[in-house]
Amino acid sequence: MKSGFDAAQLVSQIQAWGRELAFSQIGVAGVNLSAAEPGLKAWLDAGFHGDMGYMASHGMKRARPAELVPGTVSVLTARMDYLPQGTPEGWPATELARLKQPSEAVVSLYARGRDYHKVLRGRLQKLAERIAAEVGPLGHRVFTDSAPVLEAELAQRSGQGWRGKHTLVLNREGGSMFFLGEIYLDMALPPTEPVTDHCGACTACITACPTQAILGPQRLDARRCISYLTIEHAGPIPEDLRPLIGNRIYGCDDCQLVCPWNKFAQRSSLPDFDPREGLAGATLIELLAWSETEFLRRTEGSAIRRIGHARWLRNLAVAMGNALRLADDPAVRSALATHLQHPDATVREHVVWALAQAAANRVDA
């Protein structure tokens, strides 16, 4: 590594390079996260991570960057806005209105475009290469929600924002509609300053959570979270939670849609996050009709592909059952019936459950 460079000046230069690569903000955090370990251990001990066994298997390595990547002495943190370029004013109300259209399939905003892992990872790697070109040989590793990294803690420590009561990072100029990424470095850089908490007495996110997964400020039981249930959870969705999922088929944005800070959410400068056809405004029937081949084609390069076709059908079946409970629709029943013999047992079970909701609707009537 070249000697004689000014570390503070280098951070300013890295931040400028980051802006050129469409990052909203670049920060620097140290590697001593020991203060976060008791909270992480308590969360794991309570079982709040659910089926995400990797959370427990990695243990405290998540809070120890120098154990994960030996030689790490600084962490560059980055955030990138993801609201699509054409997002209109008043978008939270528009998104909340989708939840009141039982026949519409609602995909979380962040997942309607290109897989953020691919977008951020490539740009973080370019940033690391620019740093190496400036300072010489550089030990580094890039992460985007892809390893045991305590992302929100690092983001908070480096001034990207503060932890909202929903546990997401909030920024005064960007709300929470952004992705996070990191570069672990073997080079010492001065940390950027953290910011203060600005949630105050607001509890809008806690109140809005459909499944009451937010047990209190910064306390989330992932086992009840719709994002976890529709994405991370591989088996049958608990029956008592199915009605609460509504028409959300991949993820959930409710806690963000009601957050006052998201009136400041910024539009992305990249077309990567513009919604793909079929992932905004499509009906449940339309998406259930996708064969596995079509699902793979439509979700190529999308974060959605990783859940697989069977989990996709499971989620759609839950949403269609919820629609049938509100209004018995022969077209919905007919579409579901085509999957009664599906080879996946979980899909079959959820289809049977969904069809039973039409009967429940008739009984209630």
Residue frames as qw, qx, qy, qz and C-alpha x, y, z in Angstrom:
[[0.000, 0.888, 0.461, 0.000, 0.00, 0.00, 0.00],
 [0.367, 0.596, -0.046, 0.713, 1.28, 3.44, -0.88],
 [0.444, -0.490, -0.454, 0.597, 2.41, 5.52, 2.07],
 [0.204, -0.139, 0.000, 0.969, 1.88, 9.20, 2.76],
 [0.165, -0.492, -0.563, -0.643, -1.79, 9.57, 1.80],
 [0.227, -0.147, 0.391, -0.880, -4.08, 11.72, 3.94],
 [0.007, 0.257, 0.964, -0.073, -6.74, 9.35, 5.36],
 [0.216, 0.595, 0.479, -0.608, -9.39, 12.05, 5.90],
 [0.277, 0.534, -0.342, -0.722, -8.85, 13.38, 2.40],
 [0.097, 0.085, -0.939, -0.319, -9.08, 9.85, 1.02],
 [0.165, 0.435, 0.826, -0.318, -12.48, 9.36, 2.71],
 [0.294, 0.648, 0.112, -0.694, -13.74, 12.54, 1.00],
 [0.223, 0.413, -0.674, -0.571, -12.45, 11.22, -2.31],
 [0.024, 0.120, 0.992, 0.041, -14.10, 7.84, -1.76],
 [0.258, 0.556, 0.592, -0.524, -17.39, 9.60, -1.01],
 [0.320, 0.603, -0.235, -0.692, -17.11, 11.49, -4.30],
 [0.160, 0.211, -0.892, -0.365, -16.40, 8.27, -6.19],
 [0.157, 0.293, 0.904, -0.268, -19.38, 6.70, -4.43],
 [0.366, 0.605, 0.263, -0.656, -21.69, 9.44, -5.71],
 [0.298, 0.482, -0.579, -0.587, -20.41, 8.83, -9.24],
 [0.158, 0.034, -0.978, -0.130, -21.39, 5.17, -8.81],
 [0.483, -0.411, -0.443, -0.633, -24.96, 6.17, -7.76],
 [0.477, -0.347, -0.698, 0.406, -24.51, 5.60, -4.03],
 [0.213, -0.874, -0.286, -0.331, -26.45, 8.07, -1.91],
 [0.345, -0.847, 0.329, -0.236, -23.90, 8.11, 0.90],
 [0.777, 0.198, -0.515, 0.302, -20.61, 6.51, 1.92],
 [0.487, -0.794, 0.223, -0.287, -19.56, 6.19, 5.57],
 [0.511, 0.376, -0.717, 0.288, -16.79, 4.56, 7.58],
 [0.765, -0.567, 0.036, -0.305, -17.19, 2.41, 10.70],
 [0.097, -0.576, 0.792, -0.179, -14.69, 0.79, 13.02],
 [0.617, 0.062, -0.758, -0.203, -14.70, -2.95, 13.66],
 [0.087, -0.010, -0.818, 0.568, -15.36, -3.05, 17.41],
 [0.507, -0.314, -0.369, -0.713, -19.07, -3.92, 17.55],
 [0.297, -0.049, -0.880, 0.368, -18.88, -5.60, 20.96],
 [0.260, 0.100, 0.415, -0.866, -21.62, -3.32, 22.35],
 [0.649, 0.127, -0.279, -0.696, -24.06, -4.87, 19.87],
 [0.347, 0.153, -0.925, -0.024, -23.31, -8.47, 20.89],
 [0.172, 0.133, 0.803, -0.555, -25.65, -8.73, 23.92],
 [0.552, 0.371, 0.132, -0.735, -28.62, -7.55, 21.84],
 [0.552, 0.351, -0.644, -0.396, -27.79, -9.95, 19.02],
 [0.173, 0.095, -0.958, 0.207, -27.44, -12.85, 21.47],
 [0.339, 0.222, 0.615, -0.677, -30.75, -12.02, 23.19],
 [0.604, 0.386, -0.178, -0.674, -32.51, -11.89, 19.79],
 [0.498, 0.274, -0.801, -0.189, -31.12, -15.28, 18.81],
 [0.015, 0.027, -0.900, 0.435, -31.82, -16.80, 22.22],
 [0.479, 0.270, 0.396, -0.736, -35.46, -15.72, 21.93],
 [0.483, 0.232, 0.817, 0.211, -35.71, -17.60, 18.62],
 [0.319, 0.744, 0.181, -0.558, -36.81, -14.48, 16.78],
 [0.066, 0.505, -0.642, -0.573, -34.71, -15.51, 13.75],
 [0.842, 0.252, 0.141, -0.455, -37.10, -18.39, 13.02],
 [0.950, 0.205, 0.207, 0.113, -35.92, -20.73, 10.25],
 [0.409, 0.845, -0.292, 0.183, -32.95, -18.52, 9.43],
 [0.915, -0.348, -0.028, 0.200, -30.53, -21.03, 10.93],
 [0.648, 0.409, -0.098, 0.635, -27.54, -19.28, 9.42],
 [0.184, -0.823, 0.103, -0.528, -28.16, -16.42, 11.85],
 [0.769, -0.592, 0.204, -0.130, -27.49, -18.72, 14.80],
 [0.943, 0.066, 0.057, 0.320, -24.75, -20.78, 13.14],
 [0.460, 0.622, -0.125, 0.621, -22.70, -17.66, 12.48],
 [0.585, -0.567, -0.413, 0.408, -23.18, -16.58, 16.09],
 [0.240, -0.864, -0.057, 0.438, -21.18, -13.56, 17.16],
 [0.541, 0.002, 0.446, 0.713, -19.10, -13.55, 13.96],
 [0.174, 0.778, 0.489, 0.353, -21.78, -11.20, 12.62],
 [0.242, -0.968, -0.057, -0.021, -20.63, -8.59, 15.15],
 [0.576, -0.606, 0.386, 0.389, -16.92, -9.27, 14.66],
 [0.615, 0.760, -0.117, -0.174, -15.79, -8.09, 11.21],
 [0.076, 0.721, -0.688, -0.021, -12.15, -9.00, 11.86],
 [0.557, -0.129, 0.813, -0.111, -13.18, -12.62, 12.51],
 [0.735, 0.546, 0.349, -0.198, -15.26, -12.81, 9.35],
 [0.672, 0.680, -0.079, 0.283, -12.49, -11.31, 7.22],
 [0.723, -0.482, -0.027, 0.494, -9.13, -11.49, 9.02],
 [0.471, 0.032, 0.177, 0.863, -7.14, -8.30, 8.68],
 [0.025, -0.754, -0.443, -0.484, -10.19, -6.02, 8.51],
 [0.346, -0.242, -0.394, 0.816, -9.62, -2.74, 10.36],
 [0.239, 0.294, 0.085, -0.922, -12.25, -0.47, 8.74],
 [0.333, 0.446, 0.824, 0.106, -15.64, -0.94, 7.11],
 [0.126, 0.068, -0.268, -0.953, -16.90, 1.28, 4.32],
 [0.306, 0.469, 0.780, -0.280, -20.70, 1.47, 4.41],
 [0.063, 0.022, -0.464, -0.884, -22.82, 2.49, 1.45],
 [0.393, 0.473, 0.678, -0.401, -26.49, 3.14, 0.87],
 [0.024, 0.001, 0.622, 0.783, -28.34, 3.34, -2.42],
 [0.496, 0.262, 0.280, -0.779, -31.86, 4.70, -2.96],
 [0.198, 0.055, 0.933, 0.295, -34.20, 2.29, -4.72],
 [0.442, 0.601, 0.451, -0.490, -37.51, 4.06, -5.38],
 [0.583, 0.392, 0.549, 0.452, -38.08, 3.75, -9.16],
 [0.248, -0.023, 0.163, 0.954, -37.29, 6.85, -11.19],
 [0.213, -0.357, -0.464, -0.782, -40.91, 7.45, -12.15],
 [0.287, -0.446, -0.776, 0.341, -42.36, 7.12, -8.63],
 [0.071, -0.696, -0.291, -0.653, -45.05, 9.82, -8.27],
 [0.126, -0.305, 0.467, -0.820, -45.64, 12.07, -5.30],
 [0.703, -0.155, 0.232, -0.654, -47.98, 10.46, -2.80],
 [0.561, 0.253, -0.771, -0.164, -46.61, 7.01, -3.57],
 [0.043, -0.076, 0.889, -0.449, -47.16, 5.65, -0.01],
 [0.564, 0.237, 0.368, -0.700, -50.92, 6.23, -0.36],
 [0.666, 0.386, -0.445, -0.457, -50.87, 4.53, -3.77],
 [0.356, 0.249, -0.895, 0.105, -49.10, 1.52, -2.32],
 [0.246, 0.043, 0.750, -0.612, -51.42, 1.31, 0.68],
 [0.654, 0.290, 0.031, -0.698, -54.39, 1.41, -1.72],
 [0.515, 0.303, -0.760, -0.255, -53.05, -1.72, -3.47],
 [0.044, 0.074, -0.923, 0.375, -53.55, -3.62, -0.23],
 [0.458, 0.278, 0.487, -0.689, -57.27, -2.89, -0.43],
 [0.667, 0.398, -0.351, -0.523, -57.60, -4.55, -3.86],
 [0.761, -0.279, 0.567, -0.147, -57.86, -8.26, -2.90],
 [0.893, 0.394, 0.212, 0.041, -57.39, -9.49, -6.48],
 [0.383, 0.848, -0.330, 0.159, -54.11, -7.58, -6.98],
 [0.899, -0.140, -0.186, 0.371, -50.79, -9.28, -6.22],
 [0.108, -0.972, 0.172, -0.120, -48.56, -6.98, -4.16],
 [0.842, 0.113, -0.184, 0.494, -44.79, -7.36, -4.45],
 [0.449, -0.736, -0.080, 0.500, -42.58, -5.30, -2.15],
 [0.297, 0.939, -0.064, -0.160, -41.27, -2.17, -3.85],
 [0.238, -0.722, 0.602, 0.242, -37.61, -3.12, -3.59],
 [0.542, -0.084, 0.819, 0.169, -38.15, -6.41, -5.45],
 [0.619, 0.660, 0.336, -0.261, -39.95, -5.11, -8.55],
 [0.409, 0.830, -0.346, -0.152, -36.75, -4.34, -10.44],
 [0.691, 0.416, -0.565, 0.176, -33.33, -5.93, -10.83],
 [0.823, -0.402, -0.329, 0.230, -31.83, -7.94, -7.95],
 [0.146, -0.963, 0.173, -0.147, -30.22, -5.38, -5.66],
 [0.796, -0.423, 0.339, 0.269, -27.50, -7.86, -4.70],
 [0.723, 0.329, 0.337, 0.506, -26.22, -7.74, -8.28],
 [0.195, 0.898, 0.115, 0.378, -26.51, -3.96, -8.62],
 [0.391, -0.891, 0.213, -0.088, -24.77, -3.06, -5.36],
 [0.847, -0.304, 0.321, 0.295, -22.15, -5.77, -5.44],
 [0.684, 0.465, 0.244, 0.507, -20.89, -4.72, -8.85],
 [0.094, 0.892, 0.003, 0.442, -20.72, -1.05, -7.93],
 [0.619, -0.752, 0.228, 0.000, -19.08, -1.71, -4.57],
 [0.862, -0.046, 0.288, 0.415, -16.45, -3.77, -6.34],
 [0.470, 0.686, 0.137, 0.538, -15.80, -0.89, -8.74],
 [0.267, -0.921, 0.103, -0.263, -15.43, 1.44, -5.77],
 [0.802, -0.493, 0.276, 0.195, -12.93, -0.92, -4.13],
 [0.775, 0.280, 0.253, 0.507, -10.94, -1.06, -7.37],
 [0.195, 0.865, 0.034, 0.461, -10.80, 2.75, -7.54],
 [0.533, -0.816, 0.213, -0.075, -9.51, 2.87, -3.96],
 [0.870, -0.192, 0.310, 0.333, -6.86, 0.25, -4.77],
 [0.602, 0.594, 0.167, 0.507, -5.79, 2.24, -7.83],
 [0.077, -0.918, 0.085, -0.379, -5.26, 5.22, -5.52],
 [0.514, -0.736, 0.396, -0.194, -3.54, 3.57, -2.56],
 [0.199, 0.474, -0.857, -0.045, -2.00, 0.41, -4.00],
 [0.456, -0.091, -0.882, -0.075, -2.63, -3.27, -3.10],
 [0.433, -0.272, 0.278, -0.813, -5.71, -3.43, -0.90],
 [0.096, -0.144, -0.979, 0.111, -7.18, -6.30, 1.07],
 [0.428, 0.055, 0.136, -0.892, -10.96, -6.02, 0.80],
 [0.035, 0.264, 0.955, 0.128, -14.22, -7.92, 0.57],
 [0.319, -0.113, -0.186, -0.923, -17.58, -6.65, -0.67],
 [0.038, 0.295, 0.921, -0.250, -20.92, -7.52, 0.98],
 [0.392, -0.110, -0.155, -0.900, -24.56, -6.84, 0.18],
 [0.775, -0.131, 0.248, -0.567, -26.91, -8.70, 2.48],
 [0.816, 0.353, -0.434, -0.147, -24.81, -11.73, 1.58],
 [0.599, 0.156, -0.664, 0.419, -22.87, -12.87, 4.67],
 [0.529, -0.642, -0.498, 0.245, -22.92, -12.61, 8.48],
 [0.273, 0.250, -0.061, 0.927, -22.60, -8.83, 8.51],
 [0.118, -0.639, -0.599, 0.468, -24.34, -6.61, 11.07],
 [0.312, 0.461, 0.397, 0.730, -25.40, -4.20, 8.33],
 [0.206, -0.858, -0.326, -0.338, -27.78, -1.93, 10.19],
 [0.633, -0.692, -0.062, 0.342, -25.38, -1.58, 13.13],
 [0.577, -0.079, 0.269, 0.767, -22.49, -0.64, 10.84],
 [0.148, 0.622, 0.424, 0.641, -24.72, 1.78, 8.90],
 [0.382, -0.879, -0.272, -0.088, -25.88, 3.45, 12.10],
 [0.663, -0.546, 0.044, 0.511, -22.35, 3.78, 13.50],
 [0.489, 0.016, 0.360, 0.794, -21.09, 5.34, 10.29],
 [0.095, 0.416, 0.111, -0.898, -23.80, 8.00, 10.08],
 [0.056, -0.184, -0.773, -0.604, -26.03, 6.49, 7.39],
 [0.494, -0.479, -0.293, -0.664, -28.97, 7.06, 9.73],
 [0.318, -0.298, 0.695, -0.572, -30.48, 5.83, 12.97],
 [0.105, -0.153, -0.980, -0.075, -32.35, 2.62, 13.78],
 [0.483, -0.271, -0.182, -0.813, -36.07, 3.16, 13.44],
 [0.592, -0.211, 0.575, -0.525, -38.49, 1.40, 15.78],
 [0.923, 0.274, 0.010, -0.269, -39.08, -1.12, 12.96],
 [0.780, -0.355, 0.379, 0.348, -35.30, -1.90, 13.13],
 [0.653, 0.561, 0.247, 0.445, -34.62, -0.45, 9.65],
 [0.418, -0.256, -0.017, 0.871, -32.14, 2.40, 9.21],
 [0.174, 0.888, 0.425, 0.015, -33.76, 5.84, 8.74],
 [0.460, -0.017, 0.116, 0.880, -32.15, 8.85, 7.13],
 [0.096, 0.644, 0.329, -0.684, -33.46, 12.42, 7.37],
 [0.241, 0.530, -0.359, -0.729, -32.86, 13.03, 3.66],
 [0.348, 0.224, -0.801, -0.432, -33.77, 9.57, 2.39],
 [0.826, -0.198, 0.036, -0.526, -36.27, 7.88, 4.70],
 [0.626, -0.334, 0.704, -0.037, -35.70, 4.12, 4.66],
 [0.847, 0.476, 0.194, -0.136, -36.15, 3.27, 0.98],
 [0.302, 0.776, -0.552, -0.045, -32.54, 2.32, 0.34],
 [0.964, 0.007, -0.236, 0.125, -30.23, -0.69, 0.22],
 [0.393, -0.826, 0.403, 0.028, -27.10, -1.13, 2.30],
 [0.906, 0.306, -0.202, 0.211, -23.73, -2.55, 1.34],
 [0.522, -0.794, 0.280, 0.136, -20.25, -2.78, 2.83],
 [0.711, 0.531, -0.395, 0.239, -16.59, -3.07, 1.90],
 [0.776, -0.599, 0.080, 0.182, -14.37, -4.62, 4.57],
 [0.460, 0.804, -0.280, 0.251, -10.90, -3.05, 4.31],
 [0.832, -0.252, -0.208, 0.448, -7.47, -3.87, 5.70],
 [0.339, 0.373, -0.046, 0.863, -6.75, -0.12, 5.74],
 [0.225, -0.547, -0.556, 0.583, -7.41, 2.19, 8.70],
 [0.049, 0.502, 0.322, 0.801, -9.73, 5.09, 7.87],
 [0.079, -0.001, 0.483, -0.872, -11.25, 7.66, 10.25],
 [0.066, 0.494, 0.865, -0.053, -14.87, 6.77, 11.15],
 [0.126, -0.417, -0.282, -0.855, -17.64, 9.09, 10.02],
 [0.173, -0.078, 0.570, -0.799, -19.89, 10.48, 12.75],
 [0.040, -0.435, -0.899, -0.037, -23.19, 8.80, 13.71],
 [0.213, -0.381, -0.179, -0.882, -26.42, 10.81, 13.74],
 [0.259, -0.017, 0.668, -0.697, -29.06, 11.17, 16.45],
 [0.079, 0.382, 0.919, 0.057, -32.39, 9.37, 16.60],
 [0.216, 0.056, -0.053, -0.973, -35.37, 11.30, 15.21],
 [0.288, -0.341, -0.854, -0.269, -38.28, 8.89, 15.74],
 [0.274, -0.291, 0.262, -0.878, -39.43, 10.67, 18.91],
 [0.485, 0.024, 0.679, -0.551, -42.73, 9.40, 20.26],
 [0.652, 0.311, -0.344, -0.601, -43.96, 8.13, 16.87],
 [0.472, -0.138, 0.865, -0.096, -45.11, 4.50, 16.84],
 [0.658, 0.432, -0.122, -0.605, -46.73, 4.43, 13.39],
 [0.450, 0.378, -0.787, -0.188, -44.65, 1.45, 12.22],
 [0.078, -0.062, 0.922, -0.374, -45.46, -0.62, 15.29],
 [0.515, 0.318, 0.443, -0.661, -49.18, 0.09, 14.94],
 [0.602, 0.496, -0.284, -0.557, -49.24, -0.60, 11.19],
 [0.046, 0.333, -0.934, -0.123, -47.54, -4.01, 11.22],
 [0.704, -0.078, -0.383, -0.593, -50.28, -6.44, 10.01],
 [0.812, -0.125, -0.568, 0.042, -48.99, -9.33, 12.14],
 [0.478, -0.844, 0.153, -0.191, -47.71, -7.27, 15.08],
 [0.892, 0.142, -0.210, 0.374, -44.21, -8.59, 14.44],
 [0.248, 0.524, -0.322, 0.749, -42.70, -5.40, 15.90],
 [0.577, -0.479, -0.634, 0.188, -42.95, -6.19, 19.61],
 [0.329, -0.869, -0.127, 0.346, -41.57, -2.81, 20.69],
 [0.220, 0.925, -0.277, -0.139, -38.97, -0.26, 19.60],
 [0.258, 0.639, -0.721, -0.065, -36.17, -2.07, 17.73],
 [0.402, -0.164, 0.871, -0.230, -37.59, -5.46, 18.72],
 [0.650, 0.301, -0.349, -0.604, -38.73, -7.60, 15.80],
 [0.662, -0.076, 0.738, -0.108, -39.95, -11.20, 15.89],
 [0.192, 0.365, -0.654, -0.635, -39.06, -12.28, 12.35],
 [0.117, 0.156, 0.980, 0.032, -41.27, -15.36, 12.70],
 [0.241, 0.674, 0.608, -0.343, -44.32, -13.10, 12.45],
 [0.054, 0.609, -0.234, -0.756, -42.95, -10.72, 9.81],
 [0.768, 0.537, 0.257, -0.237, -44.62, -11.03, 6.39],
 [0.370, 0.769, -0.503, -0.136, -41.32, -10.44, 4.62],
 [0.227, -0.402, 0.881, -0.107, -39.86, -13.41, 6.48],
 [0.662, 0.181, 0.656, -0.312, -42.94, -15.59, 5.95],
 [0.715, 0.647, 0.140, -0.224, -43.16, -14.97, 2.20],
 [0.448, 0.774, -0.447, 0.019, -39.42, -15.03, 1.43],
 [0.008, 0.562, -0.789, 0.248, -37.24, -16.73, 4.05],
 [0.609, -0.108, 0.667, -0.415, -39.68, -19.29, 5.45],
 [0.191, 0.248, -0.832, -0.458, -39.66, -22.46, 3.35],
 [0.006, -0.212, -0.974, 0.079, -42.45, -24.55, 4.88],
 [0.144, -0.685, -0.663, -0.265, -46.16, -24.09, 5.49],
 [0.032, -0.409, 0.168, -0.897, -47.13, -20.61, 6.68],
 [0.006, 0.199, 0.814, -0.546, -48.80, -20.82, 10.13],
 [0.019, -0.567, -0.750, -0.341, -52.56, -20.86, 9.60],
 [0.207, -0.796, -0.438, 0.364, -53.25, -18.13, 12.14],
 [0.218, -0.553, 0.191, 0.781, -51.00, -15.74, 10.21],
 [0.327, 0.253, 0.713, 0.566, -52.32, -16.47, 6.71],
 [0.084, 0.831, 0.540, 0.100, -55.36, -14.17, 6.92],
 [0.265, -0.854, -0.021, 0.447, -53.11, -11.32, 8.07],
 [0.486, -0.173, 0.506, 0.691, -50.93, -11.56, 4.96],
 [0.401, 0.695, 0.145, -0.579, -53.72, -10.22, 2.76],
 [0.790, 0.603, 0.112, 0.017, -52.61, -9.91, -0.87],
 [0.063, -0.839, 0.530, 0.104, -48.88, -9.50, -0.15],
 [0.983, 0.180, -0.025, -0.021, -47.10, -12.22, -2.13],
 [0.773, 0.186, -0.195, 0.574, -43.46, -11.18, -1.73],
 [0.328, 0.076, -0.298, 0.893, -42.36, -9.02, 1.17],
 [0.205, -0.821, -0.532, 0.033, -44.20, -6.27, 3.02],
 [0.337, 0.371, -0.047, 0.864, -43.69, -2.50, 3.03],
 [0.332, -0.783, -0.481, -0.212, -46.34, -1.47, 5.55],
 [0.555, -0.653, -0.190, 0.479, -44.01, -0.21, 8.28],
 [0.394, -0.120, 0.253, 0.875, -42.21, 1.94, 5.70],
 [0.037, 0.545, 0.572, 0.612, -45.35, 3.19, 3.97],
 [0.360, -0.840, -0.391, -0.108, -46.64, 4.78, 7.18],
 [0.616, -0.373, -0.127, 0.682, -43.29, 6.21, 8.31],
 [0.113, 0.955, 0.154, -0.227, -43.35, 10.04, 8.17],
 [0.326, -0.645, 0.455, 0.519, -39.67, 10.12, 7.19],
 [0.531, 0.147, 0.720, 0.421, -40.39, 8.41, 3.89],
 [0.335, 0.895, 0.268, -0.123, -41.85, 11.60, 2.50],
 [0.043, -0.860, 0.419, 0.289, -38.15, 12.38, 1.97],
 [0.783, -0.032, 0.577, 0.231, -37.38, 9.08, 0.21],
 [0.104, 0.653, -0.421, -0.621, -35.32, 9.71, -2.93],
 [0.874, 0.442, 0.049, -0.195, -35.78, 8.29, -6.41],
 [0.756, -0.230, 0.440, 0.426, -33.01, 6.11, -7.74],
 [0.202, 0.731, -0.349, -0.550, -30.87, 7.49, -10.54],
 [0.105, -0.255, 0.912, 0.303, -30.57, 3.97, -11.98],
 [0.666, 0.074, -0.335, -0.662, -33.07, 2.26, -14.32],
 [0.302, 0.124, -0.939, 0.103, -32.21, -1.08, -12.64],
 [0.073, 0.197, 0.789, -0.577, -34.89, -0.54, -10.00],
 [0.491, 0.112, -0.188, -0.843, -37.70, 0.36, -12.41],
 [0.687, 0.008, 0.621, -0.377, -40.51, -2.20, -12.06],
 [0.047, -0.104, 0.890, 0.442, -40.64, -5.15, -14.43],
 [0.590, -0.065, -0.357, -0.721, -43.79, -5.98, -16.29],
 [0.740, -0.209, -0.619, -0.159, -45.96, -8.26, -14.19],
 [0.525, -0.159, -0.611, 0.571, -44.50, -7.26, -10.83],
 [0.052, 0.234, 0.337, -0.911, -46.67, -4.20, -10.20],
 [0.500, 0.237, -0.002, -0.833, -50.42, -4.19, -10.72],
 [0.393, 0.078, -0.853, -0.335, -50.79, -7.82, -11.85],
 [0.769, -0.313, 0.008, -0.557, -53.66, -9.93, -10.62],
 [0.545, -0.377, 0.728, -0.177, -53.25, -13.01, -8.47],
 [0.865, 0.320, 0.361, -0.137, -54.83, -15.15, -11.20],
 [0.558, 0.785, -0.269, -0.002, -52.33, -13.89, -13.78],
 [0.011, -0.695, 0.697, -0.176, -49.33, -14.74, -11.63],
 [0.715, -0.164, 0.639, -0.230, -50.66, -18.13, -10.52],
 [0.852, 0.488, 0.128, -0.141, -50.85, -19.07, -14.20],
 [0.220, 0.779, -0.585, -0.057, -47.07, -18.73, -14.63],
 [0.972, 0.025, -0.217, 0.085, -45.50, -22.13, -15.24],
 [0.700, -0.571, 0.145, 0.404, -42.16, -22.77, -13.59],
 [0.611, 0.227, 0.330, 0.682, -40.46, -22.02, -16.91],
 [0.084, 0.797, 0.261, 0.537, -42.26, -18.70, -17.19],
 [0.544, -0.834, -0.063, 0.067, -41.55, -17.89, -13.54],
 [0.725, -0.318, 0.221, 0.570, -37.83, -18.45, -14.11],
 [0.440, 0.448, 0.347, 0.697, -37.88, -16.38, -17.30],
 [0.129, -0.869, -0.263, -0.399, -39.81, -13.49, -15.75],
 [0.564, -0.823, 0.062, 0.031, -37.67, -13.41, -12.61],
 [0.820, 0.187, -0.035, 0.540, -34.26, -13.79, -14.27],
 [0.351, 0.342, -0.162, 0.856, -31.93, -11.28, -12.58],
 [0.438, -0.622, -0.084, -0.644, -34.60, -10.59, -9.92],
 [0.148, -0.355, 0.750, -0.538, -34.39, -11.14, -6.17],
 [0.784, -0.030, 0.177, -0.595, -37.71, -13.01, -6.41],
 [0.748, 0.314, -0.557, -0.176, -36.20, -15.95, -8.28],
 [0.171, 0.373, -0.830, 0.377, -34.42, -17.23, -5.17],
 [0.572, -0.108, 0.541, -0.607, -37.67, -18.29, -3.46],
 [0.104, -0.014, 0.960, 0.258, -38.42, -20.73, -6.29],
 [0.369, -0.192, -0.528, -0.741, -41.68, -21.44, -8.09],
 [0.474, -0.396, -0.786, 0.026, -43.25, -23.61, -5.37],
 [0.256, -0.406, -0.469, 0.741, -42.90, -20.94, -2.67],
 [0.127, 0.053, -0.246, -0.959, -44.24, -18.38, -5.16],
 [0.453, -0.297, -0.686, -0.487, -47.35, -20.55, -5.68],
 [0.418, -0.406, -0.709, 0.397, -47.71, -21.04, -1.92],
 [0.100, -0.285, -0.221, 0.927, -47.74, -17.27, -1.38],
 [0.294, -0.051, -0.429, -0.853, -50.24, -16.72, -4.20],
 [0.448, -0.354, -0.806, -0.159, -52.51, -19.42, -2.78],
 [0.271, -0.417, -0.576, 0.648, -52.58, -17.65, 0.60],
 [0.079, 0.222, -0.042, -0.971, -53.45, -14.34, -1.04],
 [0.384, -0.129, -0.636, -0.657, -56.17, -15.98, -3.14],
 [0.388, -0.408, -0.809, 0.167, -57.64, -17.65, -0.07],
 [0.126, -0.396, -0.372, 0.830, -57.80, -14.25, 1.59],
 [0.234, 0.084, -0.340, -0.907, -59.54, -12.84, -1.49],
 [0.418, -0.258, -0.800, -0.344, -62.07, -15.70, -1.44],
 [0.262, -0.404, -0.714, 0.508, -62.86, -15.05, 2.19],
 [0.074, 0.355, 0.119, -0.924, -63.90, -11.53, 1.21],
 [0.633, 0.433, -0.031, -0.641, -65.80, -12.47, -1.95],
 [0.708, 0.027, 0.697, 0.107, -66.34, -15.90, -3.48],
 [0.374, 0.672, -0.344, -0.538, -65.06, -15.67, -7.05],
 [0.947, 0.175, 0.263, -0.062, -65.46, -18.72, -9.34],
 [0.614, 0.720, -0.275, 0.170, -62.49, -17.58, -11.46],
 [0.138, -0.694, 0.632, -0.315, -60.22, -17.60, -8.41],
 [0.789, -0.195, 0.528, -0.248, -61.49, -21.01, -7.34],
 [0.891, 0.451, 0.056, -0.023, -61.00, -22.40, -10.84],
 [0.378, 0.769, -0.461, 0.229, -57.42, -21.08, -11.00],
 [0.387, -0.555, 0.661, -0.325, -56.58, -22.59, -7.61],
 [0.908, 0.020, 0.337, -0.248, -58.12, -25.94, -8.51],
 [0.756, 0.590, -0.282, 0.030, -55.58, -26.42, -11.31],
 [0.216, 0.607, -0.668, 0.373, -52.91, -26.80, -8.61],
 [0.796, -0.389, 0.221, -0.406, -54.69, -29.33, -6.40],
 [0.990, 0.027, 0.058, 0.129, -52.42, -32.06, -7.78],
 [0.233, 0.868, -0.408, 0.160, -49.22, -30.02, -7.66],
 [0.813, 0.118, -0.512, 0.250, -46.17, -32.22, -6.88],
 [0.198, 0.313, -0.528, 0.764, -45.16, -30.01, -3.93],
 [0.364, -0.482, -0.782, 0.153, -47.04, -30.96, -0.73],
 [0.158, -0.415, -0.326, 0.834, -46.83, -27.44, 0.70],
 [0.196, 0.049, -0.374, -0.905, -48.39, -25.96, -2.44],
 [0.389, -0.321, -0.797, -0.331, -51.21, -28.53, -2.33],
 [0.325, -0.469, -0.682, 0.458, -51.91, -27.84, 1.34],
 [0.034, -0.356, -0.125, 0.925, -52.12, -24.09, 0.82],
 [0.271, -0.069, -0.575, -0.769, -54.36, -24.51, -2.24],
 [0.389, -0.427, -0.815, -0.045, -56.75, -26.69, -0.20],
 [0.234, -0.470, -0.472, 0.708, -56.73, -24.10, 2.57],
 [0.058, 0.179, -0.189, -0.964, -57.39, -21.30, 0.08],
 [0.338, -0.234, -0.704, -0.579, -60.36, -23.08, -1.48],
 [0.358, -0.471, -0.762, 0.262, -61.80, -23.70, 1.99],
 [0.096, -0.276, -0.240, 0.926, -61.90, -19.93, 2.52],
 [0.298, -0.130, -0.465, -0.823, -64.63, -19.65, -0.11],
 [0.505, -0.415, -0.750, -0.102, -66.73, -22.03, 1.96],
 [0.335, -0.374, -0.498, 0.707, -65.96, -19.96, 5.05],
 [0.075, 0.037, -0.141, -0.986, -67.18, -16.93, 3.16],
 [0.444, -0.300, -0.624, -0.568, -70.51, -18.63, 2.37],
 [0.498, -0.433, -0.701, 0.271, -70.93, -19.69, 6.01],
 [0.213, -0.269, -0.282, 0.896, -70.21, -16.16, 7.25],
 [0.208, -0.112, -0.348, -0.907, -72.69, -14.75, 4.77]]
